[in-house]
Amino acid sequence: MSDNQPSQITLPIYYDDGEVIHACESAIMDRYVRLVWTQCVRHVPDDQSFTVHGDMPVITCPECRAATG
C-alpha cells in the first residue's frame, strides 16, 4: 500500500482572472505536482494562484461566493 495520497493546501488560495477574484481549492498530488481549481470549477493556470497574509481579498466571483457560503 502506498502513502502517496494527495494532500490539501490549507491556506486560503485565490485566483484573479482579470475579471473577478475566485476562491480556490488545491491538492499536492506528489512533490512535483500541485493542482489548483476554483470553487466554480475552473482550472487555475500554473503559478497564477496566490495567498494573502493579512486582510483577505473580497471574492467577487458570484459562483465562488455561493459555493463558499
Backbone torsions as a table, in degrees:
resi	resn	phi	psi	omega
1	MET	NA	143.7	-174.4
2	SER	-101.8	148.2	174.1
3	ASP	-93.1	9.9	-174.6
4	ASN	-83.3	54.7	177.0
5	GLN	-85.0	143.7	177.4
6	PRO	-63.0	145.1	175.4
7	SER	-118.3	140.5	-177.6
8	GLN	-88.1	140.6	173.4
9	ILE	-79.7	128.1	-171.4
10	THR	-92.8	-17.1	177.2
11	LEU	-66.1	145.6	172.8
12	PRO	-60.1	133.4	-177.5
13	ILE	-122.3	141.4	-177.0
14	TYR	-130.5	162.9	175.9
15	TYR	-143.4	127.9	176.4
16	ASP	-106.7	110.2	-177.8
17	ASP	-89.7	8.5	-178.8
18	GLY	95.0	-14.8	178.4
19	GLU	-115.6	-45.6	-179.3
20	VAL	-141.6	163.5	174.4
21	ILE	-101.3	127.5	-177.0
22	HIS	-102.9	150.2	167.9
23	ALA	-88.6	140.5	-174.4
24	CYS	-125.2	161.3	168.4
25	GLU	-124.0	160.1	-180.0
26	SER	-155.1	164.9	175.6
27	ALA	-148.5	142.8	173.0
28	ILE	-96.1	114.0	-175.4
29	MET	-79.5	-38.1	170.4
30	ASP	-157.1	-174.1	-172.9
31	ARG	-68.7	-9.1	-179.3
32	TYR	-113.2	-8.5	-173.5
33	VAL	-126.6	120.1	174.4
34	ARG	-120.5	125.9	177.6
35	LEU	-105.4	134.9	178.0
36	VAL	-130.6	136.5	177.7
37	TRP	-143.0	158.3	-179.0
38	THR	-86.0	163.6	176.1
39	GLN	-65.7	-22.1	176.7
40	CYS	-93.1	18.3	171.4
41	VAL	63.8	49.2	171.6
42	ARG	-114.1	143.4	176.7
43	HIS	-72.1	140.2	176.4
44	VAL	-102.8	124.9	179.3
45	PRO	-58.4	152.3	178.7
46	ASP	-51.4	136.3	175.9
47	ASP	59.9	25.0	178.1
48	GLN	-108.4	-11.5	176.7
49	SER	-81.8	160.6	179.3
50	PHE	-147.8	158.2	172.7
51	THR	-116.6	161.7	-178.7
52	VAL	-132.6	131.0	173.1
53	HIS	-99.9	121.2	-175.9
54	GLY	112.1	-139.4	-178.2
55	ASP	-66.0	125.4	-179.9
56	MET	-76.6	145.1	177.9
57	PRO	-70.1	157.8	176.5
58	VAL	-78.8	126.5	176.4
59	ILE	-76.9	116.9	-175.2
60	THR	-103.7	-6.6	174.4
61	CYS	-75.3	118.3	-177.4
62	PRO	-61.6	-35.4	-179.7
63	GLU	-69.3	-39.3	177.4
64	CYS	-67.8	-40.8	178.3
65	ARG	-61.8	-41.8	178.3
66	ALA	-65.0	-37.4	-178.8
67	ALA	-71.7	-29.6	-178.2
68	THR	-90.6	-7.9	176.0
69	GLY	82.0	NA	NA
